[in-house]
Amino acid sequence: MGVTLAQALGTYTHGGAVAHGDDNVRGSLTPGKLADFTRLGADPFATELSLLPDIPVRGTTIATTVVAESEAP
């Protein structure tokens, strides 16, 4: 039995916050929560599954602060 891409991404994001015990303040882009997110170089929903590991990370924001940024090669 497999999972959908949406389920996998949800488990990685919201599920991680739940496991850490702070899903009340992070884990989803919701008004009032901290803006933790990663900016990707491609849309994972428009990418062939076998190529998902090759999607570059363009930036990471934690609690509204940009902590890492990368430009296209």
Short mmCIF file of the C-alpha atoms (twelve columns), coordinates in Angstrom:
data_MODEL
# 
_entry.id   MODEL 
# 
loop_
_atom_site.group_PDB 
_atom_site.id 
_atom_site.type_symbol 
_atom_site.label_atom_id 
_atom_site.label_alt_id 
_atom_site.label_comp_id 
_atom_site.label_asym_id 
_atom_site.label_seq_id 
_atom_site.Cartn_x 
_atom_site.Cartn_y 
_atom_site.Cartn_z 
_atom_site.pdbx_PDB_model_num 
ATOM 1  C CA . MET A 1  0.000  0.000  0.000   1 
ATOM 2  C CA . GLY A 2  1.432  3.358  -1.011  1 
ATOM 3  C CA . VAL A 3  0.769  6.964  -0.149  1 
ATOM 4  C CA . THR A 4  0.071  9.927  -2.386  1 
ATOM 5  C CA . LEU A 5  2.556  12.749 -2.817  1 
ATOM 6  C CA . ALA A 6  0.217  15.044 -0.880  1 
ATOM 7  C CA . GLN A 7  0.120  12.541 2.006   1 
ATOM 8  C CA . ALA A 8  3.902  12.173 1.995   1 
ATOM 9  C CA . LEU A 9  4.484  15.932 2.043   1 
ATOM 10 C CA . GLY A 10 1.873  16.368 4.773   1 
ATOM 11 C CA . THR A 11 3.541  13.714 6.883   1 
ATOM 12 C CA . TYR A 12 6.911  15.383 6.397   1 
ATOM 13 C CA . THR A 13 5.648  18.866 7.306   1 
ATOM 14 C CA . HIS A 14 2.656  18.739 9.644   1 
ATOM 15 C CA . GLY A 15 3.543  15.264 10.876  1 
ATOM 16 C CA . GLY A 16 6.993  16.453 11.930  1 
ATOM 17 C CA . ALA A 17 5.475  19.301 13.935  1 
ATOM 18 C CA . VAL A 18 3.028  16.885 15.589  1 
ATOM 19 C CA . ALA A 19 5.866  14.503 16.482  1 
ATOM 20 C CA . HIS A 20 7.817  17.402 17.960  1 
ATOM 21 C CA . GLY A 21 4.765  18.551 19.917  1 
ATOM 22 C CA . ASP A 22 4.538  22.036 18.460  1 
ATOM 23 C CA . ASP A 23 1.886  21.670 15.763  1 
ATOM 24 C CA . ASN A 24 -0.053 24.436 17.506  1 
ATOM 25 C CA . VAL A 25 2.585  26.959 16.309  1 
ATOM 26 C CA . ARG A 26 4.122  25.374 13.168  1 
ATOM 27 C CA . GLY A 27 3.654  22.605 10.607  1 
ATOM 28 C CA . SER A 28 1.242  24.374 8.276   1 
ATOM 29 C CA . LEU A 29 0.942  27.788 6.661   1 
ATOM 30 C CA . THR A 30 -1.887 29.025 8.852   1 
ATOM 31 C CA . PRO A 31 -2.565 32.542 10.189  1 
ATOM 32 C CA . GLY A 32 -1.017 32.872 13.645  1 
ATOM 33 C CA . LYS A 33 1.557  30.098 13.143  1 
ATOM 34 C CA . LEU A 34 5.275  30.598 12.547  1 
ATOM 35 C CA . ALA A 35 6.191  30.776 8.869   1 
ATOM 36 C CA . ASP A 36 8.475  27.753 8.549   1 
ATOM 37 C CA . PHE A 37 8.811  26.661 4.933   1 
ATOM 38 C CA . THR A 38 11.226 25.567 2.219   1 
ATOM 39 C CA . ARG A 39 11.260 27.133 -1.239  1 
ATOM 40 C CA . LEU A 40 11.844 24.509 -3.926  1 
ATOM 41 C CA . GLY A 41 13.237 24.922 -7.436  1 
ATOM 42 C CA . ALA A 42 10.345 22.983 -8.979  1 
ATOM 43 C CA . ASP A 43 6.768  22.065 -8.225  1 
ATOM 44 C CA . PRO A 44 6.821  18.548 -6.736  1 
ATOM 45 C CA . PHE A 45 3.283  17.956 -8.015  1 
ATOM 46 C CA . ALA A 46 4.425  18.692 -11.584 1 
ATOM 47 C CA . THR A 47 7.575  16.553 -11.312 1 
ATOM 48 C CA . GLU A 48 7.917  12.888 -12.178 1 
ATOM 49 C CA . LEU A 49 8.125  10.871 -8.954  1 
ATOM 50 C CA . SER A 50 11.529 9.414  -9.794  1 
ATOM 51 C CA . LEU A 51 12.924 12.959 -10.114 1 
ATOM 52 C CA . LEU A 52 11.657 14.290 -6.765  1 
ATOM 53 C CA . PRO A 53 15.028 13.780 -5.027  1 
ATOM 54 C CA . ASP A 54 16.633 16.002 -7.689  1 
ATOM 55 C CA . ILE A 55 14.477 19.059 -6.970  1 
ATOM 56 C CA . PRO A 56 16.847 21.744 -5.671  1 
ATOM 57 C CA . VAL A 57 16.152 23.626 -2.457  1 
ATOM 58 C CA . ARG A 58 16.169 27.373 -3.162  1 
ATOM 59 C CA . GLY A 59 15.689 28.607 0.390   1 
ATOM 60 C CA . THR A 60 14.548 27.865 3.909   1 
ATOM 61 C CA . THR A 61 12.629 30.167 6.238   1 
ATOM 62 C CA . ILE A 62 12.200 29.442 9.942   1 
ATOM 63 C CA . ALA A 63 9.948  31.571 12.133  1 
ATOM 64 C CA . THR A 64 9.800  34.262 9.404   1 
ATOM 65 C CA . THR A 65 13.626 34.478 9.157   1 
ATOM 66 C CA . VAL A 66 15.387 33.383 5.964   1 
ATOM 67 C CA . VAL A 67 18.108 31.019 7.181   1 
ATOM 68 C CA . ALA A 68 19.350 29.701 3.840   1 
ATOM 69 C CA . GLU A 69 19.070 30.867 0.265   1 
ATOM 70 C CA . SER A 70 20.407 29.483 -2.994  1 
ATOM 71 C CA . GLU A 71 20.101 30.620 -6.578  1 
ATOM 72 C CA . ALA A 72 19.712 28.441 -9.627  1 
ATOM 73 C CA . PRO A 73 22.995 26.859 -10.777 1 
# 
